[in-house]
Amino acid sequence: MNRGWLSPGRAEEVCRVKLRLARNGIDYEIDRRETARRRGRDAEGRVSAEAGDSPPNPRIG
């Protein structure tokens, strides 16, 4: 997203992360607490996932 490969919205959807604006006011960074909360809901089945979704990338969050 910071390099224009993915939009912030698409990155949140595909990677199941929560982004926030970085301190420099230009770039984005991963909100680790909200990402963990989002992924926890995914694991508990409270958030429906479409068939074929890949598991979250542990290197991202």
NORBEL-V798061 format. One record per pair of residues at least 6 apart in sequence whose ideal C-beta (glycine too) atoms are under 7 Angstrom apart, sorted by the first residue. I is the first residue (numbers start at 1). J is the second residue. If there is no record, write none. Layout:
<<I:J> <I:J>>
This chain:
<<1:7> <1:8> <1:11> <1:28> <2:27> <2:28> <8:19> <8:28> <11:17> <11:19> <12:18> <12:19> <15:56> <15:57> <15:60> <16:38> <16:39> <16:42> <16:56> <17:30> <17:35> <17:60> <17:61> <18:31> <18:34> <18:35> <18:38> <19:28> <19:29> <19:30> <19:31> <20:28> <20:29> <20:31> <21:28> <22:28> <22:29> <30:60> <30:61> <32:61> <35:61> <39:56> <41:47> <42:49>>
